[in-house]
Amino acid sequence: MNRRSVRFSNIQTSVSNTTPRDDQDQVTHGFDGRSHQMVSIHVVKFKTVKVRAQFQNEMVVAGLLKHINPSYICKTLEISCGEEWGSIVTGKHKSTLFDFVFETKGDRRVIEPEAKRIFTKICLGVKTLHELGIAHLDIKPENVYFDENTGVPHIFNFASAAHVTGSKGSKSFVVDRLGVRGTHECHPPELLNKCKCYDPFKVDVYCLGVLLHIMIAKYYPYSCKNEEVRAPIFDVASEHVADSGVALLKQMLDENPFNRPTIYEILRHPWVRLGARGSSPKFLRKMKKVRTSCLKKSASLKIW
């Protein structure tokens, strides 16, 4: 296997096959000799103008996060952009929240205390982004790294992100010409209807509602996958979450973005505040045993 040394401005790694074959994107791993940690290197081919713009979004977010050490957000160690290729170096993560949720196969699911603690930490990461004027716009289990041993999530993939100057996501802030971004399955009604003006921070809130429902029920909270305006359903959530949690879900998934809470209001909600304390390894081991012995009926994920 051909190996070569790749030098970035502040990091040096020894990696294999960092140049993608057949113009395909590639994720490879290496070792950073300066920090003595394993890293992931995502090499992107700028096949279209859209791909280049998405990579530039990553660069903007990396620059805004450069001088802080945010909790629950995947830190970009280095980012490099050329004419045809771009490279992003981050810490190495083994799995995502999607993997964690769906490793509980069949009738087993993430139980409420565990889901609440994970969700609270993700919301704290989103709060950091919103305070910097960053709307992620593609929050979903696949875009959250998760370490089952520590119970720590890290939000990543800022290709769809938007930096909105003059806002910290604390109140409604409608923006023009952002376009439709993110994943269709998680889109709120205003994106399904292709509204030209919308509040990107309230889109994040809706996506958080979808993510929370997936953690609890293992499928999207919709009754019909083809409706332009989907009607959220909460039958399974109501069976496995306290009434206050279901009430929060309904607020986040409200079809009217002006009725959705801000990320600050979510973190002040009684259901979230009760789960704000960190999860110790002992608690996580206990929750894992409980989760693997839970035999309640569940549906599989509906992918459109």
DOMAR-884377 format. One line per field, with one value per atom (N, C-alpha, C): residue number from 1; x, y, z. Coordinates in nm, 3 decimals. Example, Ala and Ser with C-alpha at 12.3 -4.5 7.8 and 13.67 -1.06 7.14 Angstrom:
<pts>
nr: (1,1,1,2,2,2)
east: (1.319,1.230,1.320,1.285,1.367,1.290)
north: (-0.569,-0.450,-0.330,-0.225,-0.106,0.003)
up: (0.780,0.780,0.780,0.708,0.714,0.787)
</pts>
This chain:
<pts>
nr: (1,1,1,2,2,2,3,3,3,4,4,4,5,5,5,6,6,6,7,7,7,8,8,8,9,9,9,10,10,10,11,11,11,12,12,12,13,13,13,14,14,14,15,15,15,16,16,16,17,17,17,18,18,18,19,19,19,20,20,20,21,21,21,22,22,22,23,23,23,24,24,24,25,25,25,26,26,26,27,27,27,28,28,28,29,29,29,30,30,30,31,31,31,32,32,32,33,33,33,34,34,34,35,35,35,36,36,36,37,37,37,38,38,38,39,39,39,40,40,40,41,41,41,42,42,42,43,43,43,44,44,44,45,45,45,46,46,46,47,47,47,48,48,48,49,49,49,50,50,50,51,51,51,52,52,52,53,53,53,54,54,54,55,55,55,56,56,56,57,57,57,58,58,58,59,59,59,60,60,60,61,61,61,62,62,62,63,63,63,64,64,64,65,65,65,66,66,66,67,67,67,68,68,68,69,69,69,70,70,70,71,71,71,72,72,72,73,73,73,74,74,74,75,75,75,76,76,76,77,77,77,78,78,78,79,79,79,80,80,80,81,81,81,82,82,82,83,83,83,84,84,84,85,85,85,86,86,86,87,87,87,88,88,88,89,89,89,90,90,90,91,91,91,92,92,92,93,93,93,94,94,94,95,95,95,96,96,96,97,97,97,98,98,98,99,99,99,100,100,100,101,101,101,102,102,102,103,103,103,104,104,104,105,105,105,106,106,106,107,107,107,108,108,108,109,109,109,110,110,110,111,111,111,112,112,112,113,113,113,114,114,114,115,115,115,116,116,116,117,117,117,118,118,118,119,119,119,120,120,120,121,121,121,122,122,122,123,123,123,124,124,124,125,125,125,126,126,126,127,127,127,128,128,128,129,129,129,130,130,130,131,131,131,132,132,132,133,133,133,134,134,134,135,135,135,136,136,136,137,137,137,138,138,138,139,139,139,140,140,140,141,141,141,142,142,142,143,143,143,144,144,144,145,145,145,146,146,146,147,147,147,148,148,148,149,149,149,150,150,150,151,151,151,152,152,152,153,153,153,154,154,154,155,155,155,156,156,156,157,157,157,158,158,158,159,159,159,160,160,160,161,161,161,162,162,162,163,163,163,164,164,164,165,165,165,166,166,166,167,167,167,168,168,168,169,169,169,170,170,170,171,171,171,172,172,172,173,173,173,174,174,174,175,175,175,176,176,176,177,177,177,178,178,178,179,179,179,180,180,180,181,181,181,182,182,182,183,183,183,184,184,184,185,185,185,186,186,186,187,187,187,188,188,188,189,189,189,190,190,190,191,191,191,192,192,192,193,193,193,194,194,194,195,195,195,196,196,196,197,197,197,198,198,198,199,199,199,200,200,200,201,201,201,202,202,202,203,203,203,204,204,204,205,205,205,206,206,206,207,207,207,208,208,208,209,209,209,210,210,210,211,211,211,212,212,212,213,213,213,214,214,214,215,215,215,216,216,216,217,217,217,218,218,218,219,219,219,220,220,220,221,221,221,222,222,222,223,223,223,224,224,224,225,225,225,226,226,226,227,227,227,228,228,228,229,229,229,230,230,230,231,231,231,232,232,232,233,233,233,234,234,234,235,235,235,236,236,236,237,237,237,238,238,238,239,239,239,240,240,240,241,241,241,242,242,242,243,243,243,244,244,244,245,245,245,246,246,246,247,247,247,248,248,248,249,249,249,250,250,250,251,251,251,252,252,252,253,253,253,254,254,254,255,255,255,256,256,256,257,257,257,258,258,258,259,259,259,260,260,260,261,261,261,262,262,262,263,263,263,264,264,264,265,265,265,266,266,266,267,267,267,268,268,268,269,269,269,270,270,270,271,271,271,272,272,272,273,273,273,274,274,274,275,275,275,276,276,276,277,277,277,278,278,278,279,279,279,280,280,280,281,281,281,282,282,282,283,283,283,284,284,284,285,285,285,286,286,286,287,287,287,288,288,288,289,289,289,290,290,290,291,291,291,292,292,292,293,293,293,294,294,294,295,295,295,296,296,296,297,297,297,298,298,298,299,299,299,300,300,300,301,301,301,302,302,302,303,303,303,304,304,304)
east: (0.085,0.000,0.088,0.060,0.140,0.109,0.212,0.194,0.273,0.220,0.291,0.255,0.336,0.312,0.243,0.136,0.059,0.074,0.120,0.141,0.035,-0.037,-0.130,-0.060,-0.127,-0.061,-0.022,-0.103,-0.075,-0.075,-0.076,-0.086,-0.015,0.049,0.113,0.066,0.018,-0.030,0.033,0.042,0.087,-0.035,-0.077,-0.200,-0.177,-0.272,-0.262,-0.376,-0.344,-0.446,-0.530,-0.465,-0.543,-0.600,-0.549,-0.605,-0.713,-0.839,-0.947,-0.926,-0.972,-0.964,-1.094,-1.082,-1.200,-1.284,-1.216,-1.283,-1.389,-1.370,-1.466,-1.415,-1.509,-1.472,-1.423,-1.341,-1.286,-1.261,-1.286,-1.250,-1.145,-1.031,-0.925,-0.878,-0.793,-0.750,-0.598,-0.549,-0.405,-0.372,-0.246,-0.199,-0.131,-0.177,-0.119,-0.004,0.117,0.234,0.248,0.182,0.194,0.103,-0.021,-0.115,-0.124,-0.057,-0.057,-0.199,-0.279,-0.414,-0.445,-0.535,-0.581,-0.674,-0.668,-0.751,-0.820,-0.929,-0.998,-0.974,-0.952,-0.927,-1.030,-1.115,-1.218,-1.173,-1.150,-1.104,-1.223,-1.248,-1.368,-1.327,-1.387,-1.368,-1.477,-1.437,-1.533,-1.592,-1.685,-1.744,-1.841,-1.904,-2.002,-1.982,-2.047,-2.043,-2.106,-2.211,-2.279,-2.185,-2.108,-2.015,-1.910,-1.859,-1.761,-1.824,-1.948,-2.015,-2.036,-2.069,-2.086,-1.954,-1.845,-1.715,-1.679,-1.715,-1.690,-1.771,-1.891,-1.968,-1.888,-1.828,-1.745,-1.631,-1.570,-1.459,-1.504,-1.622,-1.675,-1.697,-1.762,-1.789,-1.660,-1.565,-1.436,-1.367,-1.377,-1.315,-1.382,-1.515,-1.587,-1.562,-1.535,-1.511,-1.363,-1.279,-1.134,-1.079,-1.126,-1.065,-1.142,-1.238,-1.307,-1.298,-1.328,-1.327,-1.469,-1.555,-1.697,-1.724,-1.812,-1.856,-1.960,-1.955,-2.055,-2.058,-1.950,-1.934,-1.801,-1.801,-1.678,-1.585,-1.470,-1.376,-1.296,-1.290,-1.206,-1.063,-0.970,-0.831,-0.760,-0.786,-0.728,-0.823,-0.820,-0.899,-0.817,-0.815,-0.734,-0.818,-0.806,-0.888,-0.800,-0.816,-0.743,-0.840,-0.793,-0.878,-0.982,-0.943,-1.033,-1.066,-0.985,-1.002,-1.001,-1.066,-1.059,-1.037,-0.974,-0.948,-0.986,-1.054,-1.094,-1.037,-0.965,-0.907,-0.980,-1.032,-1.100,-1.048,-1.084,-1.056,-1.130,-1.075,-1.136,-1.250,-1.364,-1.480,-1.525,-1.564,-1.595,-1.735,-1.832,-1.970,-2.056,-2.176,-2.269,-2.386,-2.468,-2.587,-2.683,-2.684,-2.766,-2.726,-2.595,-2.547,-2.592,-2.580,-2.616,-2.764,-2.849,-2.994,-3.035,-2.978,-3.024,-2.941,-2.846,-2.783,-2.877,-2.976,-3.080,-3.184,-3.157,-3.238,-3.372,-3.462,-3.590,-3.673,-3.708,-3.800,-3.732,-3.601,-3.531,-3.508,-3.509,-3.494,-3.419,-3.377,-3.315,-3.424,-3.402,-3.505,-3.497,-3.604,-3.621,-3.507,-3.460,-3.352,-3.226,-3.195,-3.077,-3.097,-3.213,-3.242,-3.240,-3.291,-3.297,-3.156,-3.066,-2.930,-2.854,-2.870,-2.805,-2.861,-2.992,-3.059,-3.017,-3.007,-2.968,-2.830,-2.737,-2.601,-2.597,-2.676,-2.684,-2.740,-2.841,-2.899,-2.796,-2.710,-2.606,-2.508,-2.479,-2.396,-2.463,-2.592,-2.668,-2.675,-2.688,-2.690,-2.560,-2.447,-2.319,-2.320,-2.370,-2.377,-2.467,-2.584,-2.679,-2.625,-2.550,-2.491,-2.389,-2.331,-2.235,-2.303,-2.436,-2.509,-2.505,-2.475,-2.466,-2.590,-2.659,-2.767,-2.713,-2.726,-2.669,-2.747,-2.880,-2.973,-2.970,-2.899,-2.903,-2.878,-2.943,-2.928,-3.007,-2.939,-3.000,-2.904,-2.950,-2.862,-2.735,-2.742,-2.624,-2.518,-2.555,-2.461,-2.422,-2.436,-2.392,-2.305,-2.176,-2.092,-2.136,-2.123,-2.161,-2.068,-2.012,-1.927,-2.010,-2.041,-2.128,-2.061,-1.929,-1.858,-1.867,-1.865,-1.869,-2.006,-2.089,-2.219,-2.212,-2.102,-2.081,-2.110,-2.203,-2.228,-2.147,-2.116,-2.048,-2.114,-2.168,-2.231,-2.124,-2.148,-2.052,-2.127,-2.052,-2.103,-2.178,-2.103,-2.161,-2.174,-2.188,-2.198,-2.322,-2.429,-2.554,-2.570,-2.472,-2.485,-2.493,-2.552,-2.560,-2.516,-2.430,-2.390,-2.473,-2.555,-2.646,-2.597,-2.548,-2.498,-2.614,-2.593,-2.693,-2.794,-2.775,-2.870,-2.796,-2.852,-2.800,-2.904,-3.005,-3.106,-3.196,-3.195,-3.274,-3.417,-3.442,-3.575,-3.590,-3.712,-3.737,-3.651,-3.592,-3.500,-3.514,-3.605,-3.634,-3.527,-3.476,-3.367,-3.413,-3.369,-3.404,-3.291,-3.326,-3.233,-3.134,-3.171,-3.085,-3.103,-3.221,-3.248,-3.281,-3.318,-3.351,-3.222,-3.197,-3.075,-3.109,-3.010,-3.028,-3.090,-3.154,-3.208,-3.361,-3.414,-3.559,-3.641,-3.597,-3.675,-3.691,-3.602,-3.606,-3.660,-3.698,-3.741,-3.872,-3.878,-4.005,-4.093,-4.220,-4.312,-4.263,-4.196,-4.154,-4.051,-3.971,-3.877,-3.944,-4.038,-4.113,-4.190,-4.239,-4.315,-4.223,-4.091,-3.991,-4.008,-4.033,-4.045,-3.912,-3.916,-3.793,-3.736,-3.823,-3.780,-3.819,-3.724,-3.755,-3.650,-3.684,-3.594,-3.508,-3.378,-3.294,-3.279,-3.287,-3.273,-3.396,-3.514,-3.634,-3.635,-3.563,-3.543,-3.462,-3.358,-3.278,-3.363,-3.453,-3.540,-3.630,-3.686,-3.770,-3.687,-3.567,-3.480,-3.446,-3.428,-3.404,-3.525,-3.645,-3.764,-3.768,-3.732,-3.726,-3.622,-3.505,-3.398,-3.444,-3.508,-3.553,-3.656,-3.747,-3.847,-3.782,-3.682,-3.612,-3.542,-3.480,-3.414,-3.513,-3.633,-3.732,-3.808,-3.850,-3.940,-3.873,-3.754,-3.679,-3.740,-3.821,-3.868,-3.911,-3.934,-3.971,-4.112,-4.137,-4.266,-4.374,-4.392,-4.490,-4.585,-4.706,-4.806,-4.801,-4.750,-4.746,-4.619,-4.545,-4.417,-4.430,-4.546,-4.561,-4.633,-4.684,-4.755,-4.659,-4.698,-4.615,-4.607,-4.719,-4.720,-4.751,-4.650,-4.668,-4.737,-4.818,-4.885,-4.808,-4.741,-4.665,-4.757,-4.706,-4.777,-4.691,-4.756,-4.682,-4.724,-4.784,-4.835,-4.726,-4.617,-4.509,-4.440,-4.416,-4.352,-4.434,-4.567,-4.653,-4.644,-4.611,-4.600,-4.470,-4.368,-4.235,-4.172,-4.244,-4.190,-4.295,-4.249,-4.339,-4.419,-4.534,-4.621,-4.548,-4.458,-4.385,-4.291,-4.236,-4.151,-4.229,-4.350,-4.436,-4.478,-4.506,-4.545,-4.432,-4.308,-4.193,-4.179,-4.196,-4.189,-4.292,-4.413,-4.518,-4.484,-4.421,-4.381,-4.271,-4.173,-4.062,-4.108,-4.209,-4.257,-4.380,-4.406,-4.520,-4.497,-4.602,-4.586,-4.565,-4.603,-4.580,-4.447,-4.345,-4.213,-4.215,-4.311,-4.317,-4.366,-4.428,-4.474,-4.368,-4.262,-4.158,-4.072,-4.023,-3.936,-3.798,-3.725,-3.585,-3.503,-3.377,-3.291,-3.277,-3.284,-3.274,-3.398,-3.514,-3.638,-3.643,-3.587,-3.580,-3.497,-3.383,-3.295,-3.354,-3.451,-3.518,-3.644,-3.679,-3.801,-3.786,-3.891,-3.882,-3.833,-3.878,-3.835,-3.685,-3.629,-3.485,-3.406,-3.452,-3.377,-3.361,-3.456,-3.445,-3.338,-3.297,-3.193,-3.064,-3.047,-2.931,-2.803,-2.814,-2.693,-2.623,-2.491,-2.412,-2.433,-2.402,-2.415,-2.280,-2.273,-2.149,-2.135,-2.011,-1.994,-2.075,-2.086,-2.164,-2.310,-2.364,-2.503,-2.522,-2.426,-2.439,-2.438,-2.353,-2.351,-2.484,-2.539,-2.669,-2.778,-2.776,-2.876,-2.864,-2.740,-2.720,-2.781,-2.765,-2.824,-2.976,-3.030,-3.175,-3.225,-3.152,-3.195,-3.194,-3.091,-3.081,-3.181,-3.242,-3.343,-3.485,-3.498,-3.632,-3.693,-3.813,-3.875,-4.008,-4.022,-4.147,-4.150,-4.271,-4.289,-4.237,-4.167,-4.113,-4.125,-4.132,-4.132,-3.992,-3.962,-3.831,-3.833,-3.713,-3.702,-3.761,-3.842,-3.899,-3.813,-3.740,-3.653,-3.723,-3.730,-3.804,-3.712)
north: (-0.120,0.000,0.125,0.209,0.331,0.426,0.474,0.565,0.692,0.803,0.928,1.021,1.123,1.218,1.340,1.380,1.496,1.605,1.721,1.830,1.937,1.969,2.079,2.194,2.305,2.421,2.401,2.325,2.308,2.163,2.071,1.931,1.845,1.739,1.647,1.507,1.437,1.302,1.210,1.087,0.984,0.903,0.913,0.849,0.770,0.682,0.603,0.639,0.645,0.668,0.793,0.906,1.027,1.089,1.049,1.100,1.005,1.049,0.960,0.908,0.788,0.730,0.757,0.770,0.790,0.910,1.014,1.138,1.119,1.022,0.997,1.052,1.101,1.145,1.026,1.054,0.945,0.992,0.905,0.929,0.826,0.873,0.784,0.828,0.751,0.780,0.788,0.860,0.874,0.905,0.931,0.960,1.096,1.183,1.314,1.306,1.321,1.310,1.421,1.536,1.648,1.632,1.593,1.576,1.432,1.342,1.200,1.143,1.173,1.119,1.074,0.979,0.936,1.042,1.061,1.161,1.099,1.164,1.128,1.238,1.200,1.295,1.272,1.370,1.362,1.444,1.376,1.442,1.455,1.578,1.607,1.653,1.593,1.637,1.738,1.855,1.958,1.928,1.832,1.789,1.891,1.968,2.068,2.196,2.302,2.429,2.413,2.331,2.308,2.242,2.144,2.074,2.172,2.258,2.358,2.453,2.494,2.584,2.516,2.388,2.315,2.306,2.286,2.281,2.417,2.523,2.658,2.682,2.623,2.631,2.568,2.454,2.386,2.478,2.548,2.637,2.754,2.809,2.921,2.878,2.764,2.715,2.684,2.622,2.591,2.719,2.825,2.952,3.013,3.003,3.061,2.983,2.853,2.769,2.758,2.819,2.799,2.837,2.945,2.996,2.958,2.867,2.818,2.666,2.607,2.461,2.416,2.410,2.386,2.243,2.230,2.098,2.046,1.918,1.848,1.891,1.949,1.981,1.924,1.854,1.795,1.906,1.916,2.024,1.990,2.083,2.068,2.106,2.012,2.036,2.115,2.077,2.149,2.138,2.238,2.234,2.298,2.233,2.279,2.277,2.383,2.395,2.429,2.351,2.376,2.408,2.397,2.427,2.319,2.193,2.083,1.995,2.007,1.920,1.999,1.944,2.000,1.888,1.919,1.819,1.874,1.792,1.828,1.725,1.772,1.682,1.703,1.594,1.599,1.485,1.489,1.375,1.253,1.135,1.012,0.969,0.938,0.888,0.756,0.661,0.527,0.514,0.580,0.556,0.680,0.675,0.787,0.751,0.851,0.828,0.734,0.740,0.647,0.503,0.477,0.342,0.299,0.392,0.362,0.330,0.411,0.389,0.257,0.224,0.106,-0.018,-0.009,-0.133,-0.206,-0.133,-0.195,-0.252,-0.370,-0.428,-0.479,-0.499,-0.560,-0.476,-0.535,-0.471,-0.381,-0.364,-0.285,-0.144,-0.048,0.092,0.169,0.290,0.380,0.424,0.403,0.437,0.585,0.636,0.779,0.846,0.796,0.867,0.882,0.779,0.783,0.880,0.872,0.963,1.108,1.133,1.268,1.326,1.247,1.296,1.322,1.231,1.250,1.375,1.387,1.500,1.632,1.635,1.759,1.804,1.711,1.746,1.795,1.732,1.780,1.921,1.948,2.083,2.185,2.146,2.237,2.268,2.169,2.194,2.287,2.267,2.354,2.495,2.507,2.640,2.716,2.647,2.711,2.761,2.680,2.720,2.842,2.838,2.948,3.078,3.067,3.187,3.251,3.170,3.221,3.260,3.249,3.282,3.172,3.048,2.935,2.847,2.827,2.729,2.607,2.489,2.368,2.325,2.320,2.291,2.147,2.058,1.917,1.829,1.863,1.785,1.655,1.545,1.412,1.313,1.194,1.098,1.065,1.066,1.036,1.145,1.264,1.376,1.408,1.309,1.322,1.202,1.227,1.119,1.087,0.959,0.923,0.816,0.844,0.748,0.682,0.555,0.485,0.469,0.466,0.448,0.571,0.688,0.811,0.879,0.841,0.905,1.044,1.077,1.212,1.216,1.302,1.323,1.441,1.438,1.550,1.576,1.694,1.732,1.756,1.707,1.730,1.750,1.764,1.784,1.916,2.020,2.154,2.198,2.100,2.131,2.212,2.194,2.267,2.390,2.417,2.523,2.662,2.753,2.894,2.981,3.080,3.177,3.303,3.333,3.447,3.557,3.664,3.774,3.851,3.897,3.978,3.899,3.766,3.685,3.583,3.553,3.448,3.341,3.335,3.231,3.243,3.361,3.378,3.426,3.469,3.510,3.486,3.499,3.472,3.562,3.501,3.575,3.517,3.572,3.521,3.569,3.475,3.505,3.471,3.551,3.532,3.461,3.383,3.326,3.225,3.156,3.047,2.922,2.910,2.792,2.671,2.562,2.438,2.363,2.335,2.267,2.147,2.061,1.951,1.828,1.745,1.615,1.621,1.576,1.588,1.525,1.409,1.338,1.419,1.514,1.595,1.736,1.766,1.902,1.939,2.060,2.112,2.159,2.189,2.229,2.346,2.445,2.561,2.526,2.420,2.377,2.287,2.203,2.120,2.206,2.320,2.412,2.510,2.493,2.573,2.723,2.759,2.902,2.972,3.087,3.162,3.226,3.257,3.318,3.228,3.199,3.118,3.143,3.099,3.113,2.987,2.994,2.874,2.812,2.893,2.841,2.758,2.798,2.720,2.590,2.589,2.464,2.367,2.417,2.332,2.274,2.355,2.308,2.195,2.211,2.105,1.977,1.991,1.875,1.807,1.885,1.828,1.746,1.794,1.718,1.585,1.586,1.462,1.367,1.422,1.340,1.276,1.353,1.300,1.189,1.209,1.105,0.978,0.992,0.875,0.800,0.873,0.807,0.724,0.778,0.713,0.603,0.632,0.540,0.459,0.502,0.436,0.455,0.558,0.595,0.741,0.794,0.935,0.960,1.079,1.106,1.152,1.078,1.121,1.007,1.044,0.943,0.909,1.000,0.977,1.038,0.962,1.010,1.096,1.100,1.172,1.305,1.338,1.463,1.581,1.690,1.809,1.866,1.862,1.904,1.780,1.727,1.602,1.626,1.531,1.540,1.455,1.516,1.439,1.348,1.230,1.137,1.110,1.090,1.077,0.953,0.853,0.737,0.663,0.631,0.555,0.640,0.768,0.858,0.867,0.871,0.882,0.760,0.646,0.523,0.517,0.586,0.567,0.693,0.806,0.932,0.999,1.069,1.142,1.246,1.284,1.380,1.510,1.554,1.678,1.663,1.543,1.518,1.518,1.458,1.459,1.601,1.681,1.820,1.898,1.872,1.938,1.895,1.766,1.716,1.787,1.800,1.865,2.011,2.078,2.217,2.226,2.139,2.144,2.108,2.020,1.974,2.050,2.163,2.245,2.292,2.281,2.320,2.469,2.548,2.693,2.723,2.766,2.789,2.892,2.987,3.089,3.033,2.915,2.851,2.758,2.732,2.643,2.718,2.649,2.714,2.742,2.834,2.854,2.748,2.736,2.639,2.673,2.800,2.842,2.798,2.809,2.767,2.616,2.543,2.398,2.359,2.424,2.390,2.430,2.521,2.560,2.476,2.391,2.312,2.212,2.190,2.098,1.958,1.905,1.770,1.764,1.867,1.870,1.899,1.991,2.028,1.912,1.822,1.705,1.608,1.623,1.534,1.605,1.726,1.808,1.759,1.680,1.632,1.531,1.529,1.441,1.295,1.207,1.064,1.005,0.941,0.877,0.745,0.691,0.560,0.451,0.460,0.363,0.368,0.492,0.508,0.454,0.482,0.436,0.284,0.218,0.073,0.016,0.081,0.038,0.056,0.172,0.199,0.101,0.062,-0.031,-0.167,-0.210,-0.337,-0.332,-0.218,-0.203,-0.201,-0.126,-0.112,-0.245,-0.325,-0.453,-0.556,-0.531,-0.625,-0.579,-0.459,-0.405,-0.475,-0.526,-0.606,-0.548,-0.418,-0.357,-0.347,-0.344,-0.344,-0.216,-0.232,-0.116,-0.136,-0.026,-0.031,-0.002,-0.050,-0.023,0.114,0.167,0.301,0.301,0.402,0.417,0.514,0.462,0.547,0.571,0.696,0.731,0.725)
up: (0.000,0.000,0.000,-0.093,-0.105,0.011,0.080,0.192,0.165,0.207,0.191,0.305,0.327,0.435,0.379,0.445,0.401,0.506,0.467,0.561,0.542,0.650,0.652,0.725,0.740,0.798,0.943,1.020,1.162,1.205,1.110,1.147,1.044,1.087,0.995,1.027,0.925,0.945,0.844,0.880,0.788,0.749,0.624,0.581,0.455,0.424,0.302,0.207,0.079,-0.023,0.003,0.024,0.051,-0.075,-0.192,-0.316,-0.366,-0.374,-0.415,-0.557,-0.581,-0.714,-0.789,-0.920,-1.005,-0.962,-0.914,-0.876,-0.769,-0.681,-0.574,-0.442,-0.360,-0.226,-0.146,-0.047,0.034,0.176,0.271,0.410,0.449,0.495,0.540,0.677,0.740,0.875,0.881,0.978,0.996,1.141,1.166,1.302,1.303,1.391,1.405,1.504,1.454,1.540,1.641,1.617,1.710,1.831,1.807,1.919,1.966,1.891,1.926,1.933,1.832,1.825,1.683,1.673,1.543,1.485,1.354,1.288,1.167,1.127,1.004,0.902,0.779,0.671,0.560,0.540,0.438,0.318,0.207,0.085,-0.010,-0.054,-0.134,-0.273,-0.374,-0.512,-0.546,-0.596,-0.632,-0.769,-0.771,-0.898,-0.954,-0.867,-0.910,-0.830,-0.875,-0.803,-0.664,-0.656,-0.529,-0.428,-0.473,-0.383,-0.331,-0.419,-0.375,-0.273,-0.297,-0.203,-0.068,-0.069,0.057,0.132,0.060,0.126,0.185,0.114,0.166,0.294,0.303,0.427,0.543,0.516,0.617,0.661,0.566,0.597,0.684,0.654,0.732,0.877,0.896,1.031,1.104,1.035,1.098,1.145,1.065,1.104,1.225,1.233,1.346,1.475,1.463,1.580,1.616,1.535,1.548,1.684,1.742,1.864,1.991,1.976,2.095,2.097,2.209,2.221,2.253,2.152,2.178,2.224,2.320,2.362,2.264,2.238,2.160,2.013,1.965,1.823,1.778,1.665,1.613,1.565,1.627,1.595,1.470,1.378,1.260,1.296,1.282,1.317,1.207,1.085,0.971,0.853,0.767,0.645,0.533,0.418,0.307,0.180,0.100,-0.020,-0.140,-0.246,-0.370,-0.482,-0.606,-0.721,-0.743,-0.725,-0.756,-0.636,-0.528,-0.413,-0.284,-0.184,-0.050,0.051,0.164,0.267,0.403,0.482,0.618,0.714,0.815,0.916,1.048,1.103,1.233,1.320,1.447,1.532,1.481,1.508,1.458,1.549,1.488,1.562,1.498,1.581,1.532,1.476,1.538,1.496,1.515,1.461,1.469,1.561,1.588,1.668,1.596,1.463,1.385,1.415,1.417,1.448,1.587,1.682,1.821,1.835,1.771,1.782,1.721,1.605,1.533,1.560,1.653,1.700,1.795,1.847,1.930,1.835,1.784,1.678,1.731,1.636,1.669,1.764,1.879,1.972,2.074,2.065,2.166,2.115,2.207,2.169,2.277,2.243,2.341,2.438,2.566,2.664,2.699,2.760,2.780,2.856,2.971,3.042,2.958,2.881,2.795,2.678,2.614,2.503,2.549,2.669,2.722,2.742,2.796,2.821,2.691,2.594,2.465,2.396,2.397,2.331,2.394,2.526,2.595,2.551,2.538,2.497,2.353,2.267,2.129,2.125,2.207,2.212,2.261,2.353,2.400,2.287,2.203,2.086,1.989,1.965,1.874,1.931,2.062,2.126,2.096,2.102,2.069,1.925,1.834,1.694,1.676,1.737,1.721,1.781,1.890,1.949,1.856,1.769,1.670,1.539,1.536,1.414,1.310,1.352,1.260,1.273,1.162,1.156,1.082,1.141,1.082,0.958,0.970,0.861,0.809,0.878,0.840,0.962,1.072,1.195,1.181,1.198,1.191,1.256,1.293,1.362,1.286,1.152,1.072,1.080,1.125,1.133,1.278,1.364,1.503,1.537,1.562,1.613,1.755,1.795,1.931,1.986,2.103,2.173,2.282,2.263,2.358,2.494,2.497,2.625,2.715,2.653,2.732,2.729,2.633,2.619,2.559,2.490,2.438,2.287,2.243,2.100,2.047,1.920,1.854,1.719,1.701,1.576,1.470,1.348,1.240,1.108,1.001,0.866,0.853,0.822,0.810,0.664,0.574,0.432,0.399,0.477,0.451,0.539,0.623,0.724,0.661,0.737,0.695,0.811,0.781,0.883,0.862,0.960,0.951,1.043,0.988,1.070,1.132,1.252,1.320,1.399,1.409,1.486,1.570,1.687,1.774,1.799,1.712,1.722,1.842,1.910,2.030,2.001,1.877,1.837,1.687,1.638,1.497,1.409,1.307,1.221,1.081,1.002,0.869,0.771,0.691,0.598,0.457,0.362,0.222,0.147,0.046,-0.052,0.006,0.110,0.158,0.072,0.010,-0.070,0.018,-0.048,0.023,0.052,0.179,0.220,0.307,0.327,0.420,0.356,0.439,0.400,0.391,0.280,0.256,0.367,0.417,0.520,0.648,0.671,0.793,0.769,0.648,0.615,0.684,0.740,0.792,0.677,0.704,0.596,0.512,0.576,0.498,0.391,0.414,0.310,0.209,0.256,0.162,0.063,0.111,0.026,-0.049,-0.031,-0.103,-0.082,0.044,0.077,0.051,-0.008,-0.034,0.091,0.186,0.311,0.428,0.516,0.633,0.740,0.862,0.976,0.985,0.955,0.956,1.094,1.198,1.334,1.374,1.324,1.351,1.269,1.156,1.082,1.166,1.231,1.321,1.433,1.487,1.595,1.546,1.427,1.370,1.352,1.299,1.279,1.411,1.517,1.649,1.694,1.663,1.696,1.623,1.495,1.417,1.478,1.510,1.570,1.701,1.786,1.915,1.894,1.800,1.773,1.721,1.634,1.581,1.694,1.787,1.900,1.981,1.999,2.086,2.013,1.889,1.818,1.708,1.664,1.557,1.419,1.402,1.268,1.268,1.148,1.134,1.187,1.241,1.305,1.208,1.097,0.998,0.965,0.932,0.896,0.747,0.666,0.521,0.464,0.386,0.335,0.209,0.148,0.022,0.036,0.154,0.172,0.172,0.107,0.110,0.251,0.320,0.460,0.542,0.608,0.681,0.814,0.856,0.985,1.086,1.182,1.280,1.362,1.395,1.482,1.604,1.717,1.843,1.922,1.854,1.924,2.001,1.931,1.996,2.101,2.068,2.165,2.292,2.278,2.394,2.485,2.426,2.504,2.583,2.539,2.597,2.655,2.648,2.697,2.786,2.888,2.977,2.898,2.954,2.886,2.852,2.941,2.915,2.795,2.776,2.661,2.532,2.534,2.416,2.382,2.486,2.463,2.396,2.438,2.375,2.229,2.203,2.066,1.977,2.026,1.948,1.919,2.015,1.993,1.887,1.893,1.797,1.657,1.645,1.515,1.468,1.530,1.487,1.343,1.260,1.120,1.103,1.202,1.199,1.270,1.196,1.259,1.370,1.364,1.467,1.601,1.596,1.719,1.780,1.706,1.759,1.861,1.961,2.059,2.001,2.060,2.025,2.097,2.062,2.129,2.277,2.311,2.452,2.529,2.465,2.530,2.546,2.450,2.462,2.584,2.602,2.714,2.848,2.846,2.971,2.997,2.902,2.916,3.031,3.111,3.226,3.189,3.076,3.038,3.013,2.950,2.922,3.049,3.130,3.250,3.346,3.350,3.436,3.389,3.262,3.211,3.183,3.239,3.206,3.270,3.377,3.441,3.351,3.356,3.272,3.306,3.212,3.232,3.269,3.381,3.421,3.348,3.332,3.270,3.340,3.474,3.547,3.506,3.492,3.449,3.308,3.219,3.082,3.073,3.155,3.155,3.203,3.304,3.356,3.250,3.183,3.081,2.964,2.932,2.821,2.855,2.980,3.022,3.017,3.063,3.060,2.916,2.832,2.692,2.619,2.643,2.572,2.622,2.737,2.789,2.763,2.704,2.677,2.556,2.568,2.462,2.414,2.424,2.379,2.227,2.173,2.028,1.965,1.850,1.781,1.631,1.560,1.414,1.363,1.242,1.183,1.119,1.089,1.029,0.889,0.862,0.728,0.649,0.555,0.471,0.338,0.301,0.179,0.059)
</pts>
